[in-house]
């Protein structure tokens, strides 16, 4: 039986914005790790939203390491400054709560919330197709 679900969300209340941010790494001799990327994403999530809005996704588009740009995957590189351009997707908290309530009332647990077009692309496109720019 199914107990946990990933739920898609869409609607006029969804909006997106571009955001750039950076972190300064303490030990630039160590490799950049997933933890560094998560720290940068968490910093972007502190972005002040309009009242009643919640961040749904923080999607990195490209990275820079010590001003060297157009990096798709910085893990394993060395550098002091890790910077990224992000696509931030936000939605109304009321709509998100309503979806979560419906899922609970159906006896399920909402494991994740995702933008419907992203959910569709994840289910039908290969990694190679996404890298080629299909979605």
Protein Blocks (a to p, Z undefined) as FASTA:
>chain_A
ZZbdcdddedjkbccdddddddddfblmbccdfklmmmmmmmmmmpccdehiacfbdcdf
bdceehiahifblghiacfbdcdddddddddfklmmmmmmmmmmnopacfbdcdfklmmm
mmmpcfklmmnopZZ
